């Protein structure tokens, strides 16, 4: 399918779509499946996307970024995904970590990290989920305690993407509020080689270049400047990273759905079993049209979320980002399912590259927050219904 364009986008955004789509086309699904099969990383695509300025398009110009925001970065990920070669670490490194550091980091943290995150020479992972906490961030048990001028972190994290290629991980820990005695969330930059910082790869049936890891923090000692932002503004800083995560996950799902739908439409146009191509039959055509509509509607909500976030409306962006992530996850799963069904047996062959997406598409429903938790959020925050969790 052709590069998606909408009337809501500026000429600059449309030009960015076209340029990224051209880059994605040079790599495509065959590149991605080869990398996965060989157990490697998408180093070549990452480096070229970085060289062209796409990875840091959301980061401040003074640190080598493009000076844009989530609107631009989501376009990049969506178009790479639509070409069959999404870069999952874009969600983590520039979107979550880069945004948090750009908004709340010290001048030294910005100078140390943002130029590298912008040009792709540095990457950062993000660790929030824990074995016994899951979606309940209030149950996070990774703690940070002061020891003189240093911090000492202890705890565990799971399902952390790309730790093996990240230079550091932005860890969500909890510190004790001296006034209330309660634990509050705080963010710490943990270098990959920090003593006591261990990692174990999780054996996943998800086929992706980005591996998943369990992290163990065994009295990891960090300098005082490892803390990002104000110790008393943890939730504000945390959600400054989680809203971009949801927007970019929506972009990831929309891109994947577009890729699958494009393969199915092409097949339906040319596959002829009886007199006419199978795409002439409504039983084939209508579900594909429905999938296209759902993807387009998802993009509109994603664009709304990105605009609100880039304008500084964190509360409005929170609602829209959750809705966008929910809509995109549903649209992605349905598009992939219908694409495989359209191709029949061919949809399960390696030649067409769709079967592996059956599992991959579920990610947009499950992570970083499940669709059920989004429905909880919307029913409580948007509709004002009693809180159920």
C-alpha positions in Angstrom: 0.0 0.0 0.0 1.1 3.6 -0.6 2.5 5.9 2.1 -0.3 7.0 4.3 -1.1 10.8 4.2 -3.8 12.7 6.0 -5.1 16.2 5.6 -4.2 16.9 9.2 -0.5 16.7 8.5 1.7 19.6 7.3 3.7 19.4 4.1 6.8 18.8 6.3 5.2 15.8 7.9 4.1 14.4 4.6 7.6 14.8 3.3 9.0 13.1 6.4 6.6 10.2 5.8 7.7 9.8 2.2 11.4 9.9 3.1 11.1 7.4 5.9 8.9 5.1 3.7 11.7 5.2 1.1 14.3 4.2 3.7 12.0 1.4 5.0 11.5 0.1 1.5 15.2 -0.3 1.0 15.3 -2.7 4.0 11.8 -4.2 4.2 10.5 -7.4 5.8 13.2 -9.6 4.3 15.9 -7.7 6.1 14.1 -8.0 9.3 13.4 -11.7 9.1 17.1 -12.3 8.1 18.3 -10.4 11.2 15.8 -12.4 13.4 16.8 -15.7 11.9 20.6 -15.0 12.4 20.0 -13.7 16.0 21.4 -10.3 15.2 20.4 -6.7 15.6 19.1 -4.1 13.2 22.4 -2.2 13.3 22.4 -1.2 9.7 18.9 0.2 9.6 19.4 1.9 13.0 22.6 3.6 11.8 21.1 4.8 8.6 18.0 6.1 10.3 20.2 7.9 12.8 22.4 9.4 10.1 19.4 10.8 8.3 18.2 12.4 11.6 15.2 10.2 12.1 16.0 8.7 15.5 16.4 12.0 17.3 13.8 14.0 15.4 11.9 14.6 18.7 15.0 15.7 20.7 16.2 19.4 21.2 18.2 20.9 18.4 20.8 22.2 20.8 21.7 18.6 21.6 21.8 17.4 18.0 18.1 16.5 17.7 15.5 17.6 15.1 13.6 19.9 17.5 10.3 18.1 16.8 8.2 16.0 19.1 6.1 12.8 19.3 4.2 13.8 16.1 7.4 13.5 14.1 8.9 10.5 15.9 5.6 8.5 15.6 5.6 9.1 11.8 9.1 7.6 11.6 8.2 4.4 13.5 4.9 4.0 11.7 6.4 4.2 8.3 9.3 1.9 9.1 6.7 -0.6 10.5 4.6 -0.2 7.4 7.6 -1.3 5.4 8.0 -4.4 7.5 11.0 -3.2 9.4 10.0 -1.4 12.7 12.6 -0.4 15.2 11.2 -1.3 18.6 14.0 0.5 20.5 12.7 3.8 19.1 9.9 3.5 21.6 12.4 3.1 24.5 15.5 5.1 23.7 14.5 8.4 22.1 10.8 8.4 23.0 10.8 7.4 26.7 14.4 8.0 27.9 15.3 10.9 25.6 12.1 12.7 26.4 12.5 12.3 30.2 16.1 13.4 30.2 15.3 16.4 27.9 12.4 17.5 30.1 13.8 16.8 33.6 17.5 15.9 33.4 20.3 18.0 34.7 22.4 20.0 32.2 25.2 17.4 32.7 22.8 14.5 32.0 21.5 16.3 28.9 25.1 16.9 27.6 26.1 13.3 28.4 23.1 11.5 26.8 21.0 13.5 24.4 23.6 13.9 21.6 24.2 10.2 21.6 20.5 9.3 21.8 19.9 11.7 18.9 22.6 10.4 16.6 22.0 6.7 17.5 25.5 6.2 18.9 24.0 5.7 22.4 20.9 3.7 23.4 19.0 3.4 26.6 16.6 0.8 27.9 13.7 1.4 30.3 13.0 -0.8 33.3 9.7 -0.5 35.1 7.8 -3.8 35.1 8.5 -6.2 38.0 7.6 -9.9 38.5 5.1 -9.2 41.3 3.9 -5.7 40.2 2.8 -6.0 36.6 0.5 -3.2 35.8 0.3 -2.0 39.4 3.2 0.5 39.6 2.3 1.2 43.2 3.6 -2.3 44.1 7.1 -1.7 42.6 9.6 -3.0 45.2 12.8 -1.9 43.6 14.1 0.6 46.2 16.7 3.3 46.2 18.2 4.4 49.5 20.7 7.1 50.2 24.2 6.1 51.4 26.1 9.3 52.0 26.3 11.1 48.6 25.4 7.9 46.7 22.3 5.9 45.9 22.0 2.2 46.4 19.4 0.3 44.3 18.0 -3.1 45.1 15.3 -5.1 43.2 14.3 -6.9 40.0 12.8 -5.9 36.7 11.3 -8.1 33.9 10.5 -7.7 30.2 13.1 -5.0 29.6 13.8 -4.7 25.9 17.2 -4.4 24.4 19.4 -4.4 27.5 22.1 -6.3 25.7 22.6 -3.4 23.3 21.8 -0.5 25.6 24.5 1.6 27.2 22.4 2.2 30.2 18.9 1.5 31.6 16.5 4.1 33.0 15.3 2.3 36.1 12.1 3.1 38.0 12.8 2.7 41.7 11.1 4.0 44.8 12.6 6.2 47.5 11.2 7.0 50.9 9.5 10.3 51.4 11.0 11.8 54.6 7.8 13.7 55.4 5.3 10.9 54.9 7.4 7.8 55.2 5.7 6.5 52.0 7.6 5.2 49.0 7.5 7.4 45.8 8.7 6.6 42.3 12.0 8.0 41.1 14.1 7.5 37.9 17.8 6.5 37.9 20.3 6.1 35.0 22.1 2.7 35.6 25.1 2.1 33.3 25.2 -1.4 31.8 28.5 -2.3 33.5 27.5 -1.1 37.0 28.6 -3.6 39.7 25.7 -5.6 40.9 23.6 -4.9 37.8 22.9 -8.4 36.3 20.7 -9.5 33.4 19.2 -12.7 32.2 17.6 -13.2 28.8 14.0 -14.4 28.9 13.2 -17.2 26.5 10.5 -15.8 24.4 8.4 -17.2 21.5 8.2 -13.7 20.2 10.4 -13.4 17.1 12.1 -10.0 17.2 15.6 -8.6 17.0 15.1 -7.0 20.4 15.6 -9.5 23.2 13.7 -9.4 26.5 15.6 -9.5 29.8 15.1 -9.9 33.5 17.3 -7.5 35.5 18.7 -8.0 39.0 19.9 -5.0 41.0 22.0 -6.3 43.8 23.0 -3.2 45.9 23.9 -1.3 42.7 25.8 1.8 43.9 25.2 5.0 41.9 26.5 8.5 42.2 24.1 11.2 43.3 23.7 12.5 39.8 22.3 9.2 38.6 18.9 10.5 39.8 16.9 12.1 36.9 15.0 15.2 37.9 13.5 16.2 41.2 13.2 13.5 43.8 9.8 14.9 44.8 8.3 14.9 41.3 8.5 11.2 40.5 5.0 10.6 39.1 5.1 13.7 36.9 8.4 12.6 35.4 7.4 9.0 35.1 4.2 9.8 33.1 6.3 12.2 31.0 7.9 9.0 29.7 4.8 6.7 29.7 2.6 8.9 27.5 5.2 8.9 24.7 5.5 5.1 25.2 1.8 4.7 24.5 1.9 7.0 21.5 4.8 5.2 20.0 3.3 1.8 20.7 0.3 3.0 18.7 2.6 3.9 15.9 4.2 0.5 16.1 0.8 -1.3 15.9 -0.5 0.9 13.1 2.7 0.3 11.0 2.5 -3.4 11.5 -1.2 -3.4 10.6 -0.5 -1.4 7.5 2.2 -3.8 6.4 0.0 -6.8 6.9 -2.9 -5.2 5.1 -0.8 -4.1 2.2 0.4 -7.7 1.7 -3.2 -9.0 1.8 -4.6 -6.3 -0.6 -1.8 -7.1 -3.1 -2.6 -10.8 -2.9 -6.3 -10.2 -3.2 -5.9 -8.2 -6.3 -3.9 -10.8 -8.1 -5.0 -14.2 -6.6 -7.4 -15.8 -9.0 -9.1 -19.1 -8.1 -12.3 -18.8 -10.2 -13.1 -16.2 -12.8 -12.3 -13.1 -10.9 -9.5 -12.1 -8.4 -10.5 -13.1 -4.9 -10.6 -9.4 -3.9 -13.7 -9.0 -6.0 -15.6 -11.0 -3.5 -17.1 -9.1 -0.6 -16.2 -11.8 1.9 -12.6 -10.9 1.2 -13.0 -7.2 0.4 -15.1 -6.0 3.2 -13.0 -7.3 6.1 -9.9 -5.7 4.5 -11.8 -2.4 4.1 -12.8 -2.6 7.8 -9.2 -3.2 8.8 -8.2 -0.2 6.8 -10.9 2.0 8.4 -9.8 0.8 11.9 -6.1 1.6 11.2 -7.0 5.1 9.9 -9.1 5.9 12.9 -6.3 4.7 15.2 -3.9 7.1 13.5 -6.2 10.0 14.0 -6.3 9.4 17.8 -2.5 8.9 17.8 -2.1 12.2 16.0 -4.3 13.9 18.6 -2.3 12.4 21.4 1.0 13.5 19.9 -0.3 17.0 19.3 -1.5 17.3 22.9 1.7 16.0 24.3 3.9 18.2 22.1 1.8 21.2 23.2 2.5 20.4 26.9 -1.0 19.1 27.8 0.1 16.1 29.8 -3.4 15.4 31.2 -5.1 15.6 27.8 -2.3 13.6 26.2 -2.7 10.9 28.9 -6.3 10.1 27.9 -5.6 10.4 24.2 -2.4 8.3 24.3 -4.2 5.5 26.2 -7.1 5.5 23.7 -4.7 5.6 20.7 -2.7 2.6 22.1 -5.9 0.7 22.7 -7.3 1.4 19.2 -4.1 0.7 17.5 -3.6 -2.6 19.3 -7.1 -3.8 18.3 -6.7 -2.6 14.8 -3.3 -4.3 14.4 -4.4 -7.7 15.7 -7.5 -7.6 13.4 -5.5 -6.5 10.4 -2.9 -9.2 10.8 -5.5 -11.9 11.4 -7.5 -10.9 8.3 -4.3 -10.7 6.2 -3.3 -14.2 7.2 -6.8 -15.4 6.5 -6.9 -13.7 3.1 -3.8 -15.6 2.0 -4.9 -18.9 3.4 -2.1 -21.4 3.5 0.3 -18.9 2.0 -0.3 -16.6 5.0 1.6 -19.2 7.1 4.6 -19.4 4.8 7.9 -17.7 5.3 7.7 -16.3 1.8 5.0 -13.8 2.7 6.3 -12.9 6.2 2.9 -12.7 7.9 2.8 -15.7 10.2 5.4 -14.3 12.6 3.2 -11.2 13.0 0.4 -13.3 14.6 2.4 -13.3 17.8 4.1 -9.9 17.3 0.8 -8.2 16.8 -0.4 -9.2 20.3 2.4 -7.0 21.8 0.4 -3.9 20.9 -2.5 -5.3 23.0 -0.5 -6.4 26.0 2.4 -4.0 26.4 3.2 -1.6 27.8 -0.2 -1.6 29.4 -3.0 -4.1 28.7 -6.2 -3.1 27.0 -8.1 -4.0 30.2 -6.1 -1.5 32.2 -6.8 1.1 29.5 -10.5 0.4 29.8 -10.1 0.8 33.6 -8.4 4.2 33.0 -11.0 5.4 30.6 -14.0 4.3 32.6 -12.6 5.9 35.8 -10.8 9.0 34.4 -12.9 9.8 31.4 -16.3 8.6 32.4 -16.1 9.2 36.1 -17.2 5.7 37.1 -16.1 4.3 40.4 -12.5 3.0 40.5 -12.4 -0.8 40.3 -8.7 -1.4 40.9 
